[in-house]
Amino acid sequence: MADRVTVIGWDGSPLTAAARSALGAATLVAGAAHHLALPEIPPAAERIRLGSVSLAARRIAGHRGTAVVLADGDPGYFGVVRTLRAPEFGLEVEVVPAVSSVAAAFARAGMPWDDAQVVVAHRRTLRRAVNVCRAHTKVAVLTSPGAGPAELGLLLEGVHRTFVVCEELGTDRERVSVLTSDKAVDHTWRDPNVVIVIGGPASAGGDGDWIAGRDPATGARGWALPAQAYGGGLAEGESDLLRAAQLARLGPRVGDLVWDIGCGSGAFATEAARTGAAVLAVDHDLQACARTDATARRHGVQLQIVRGRAPHVLENLPEPDVVRVGGGGAAVVSAVADRRPQRIVTHAATRDAAERVGRDLTEHGYGVECALVQSVQLDTRLWTETERSVAFLLSGVLPDRRT
């Protein structure tokens, strides 16, 4: 095992005294090509071109001597330190940090970033990173080959965002470009790069700022808010307790894309967006789309609204993780099931209708649950009934998809 492993962050600035000292004593140095060209590396040191960090960690674990790993930015922030410290390698590391590429990108843009979401995009996580960009007003994306600005722009079709693309930060080839997301697909970008994605209403900073990223206290307290919070006059399938049950069944979370088909007033879509998920609200009615947009704005959340009639309008929508079907019946539920979201929730007014939907979900391979949900609102001054709602709540879970 290596006698000592030092991880040095590099942001283009001159190396610190601690970094130069560690490099001077190194018998093995791992890093990218531009790191291995640094003049401070001892000529006799073994050099490893850093591709797979896991493979390099195995080489380092078997090395007898002093090892140094060079990495861009802060190696402890979405960097190599996590892999090197994995139990299977048994390495103890010392870290000489540098300014992270995310901090450098926001500095180049002249923007604060304590209110930003930070995600890593590679081929496996690109879709989820894009969903975060759909749902939040400020996101920094650490990209990778095949999951860069062009791919982000392509998957954000229909959602207007501004990109600040920072290429090769800290090098002589550094370049910062500002453009709209739809224009990013027309360019060839140099790796590595960081993309700052901006869009939607900006939140004003103040003395209450206390947590990085999205403030969990933003918006009204509680879930399944009463009809008055959405301007009143909600449809039959939008009662607060039914919304609460639907939200609980779907469990939307950051990185998910939620479809709300038959969005009506936008009450459910807004509450799903408050969880941090991206939401695509669909309705054929122009007034419903306008009301959903107004509801989202009132509650300060991001929604993409698509006007069209299901199931035909669903064909070109991006892949959903969970879906609420608020209208359209069995035909729409069947079309949704064809897209294989992990969870589907809907409601029916009669038992026969519930059975038809349940059978169709079962035929599509979903595990189905159904419950009769009844809520009665009481006037607590007189303790008299003011409103009654009854619906069959159906939910389907696809067992062969990761939760």
Disulfide bonds with the S-S distance in Angstrom:
none
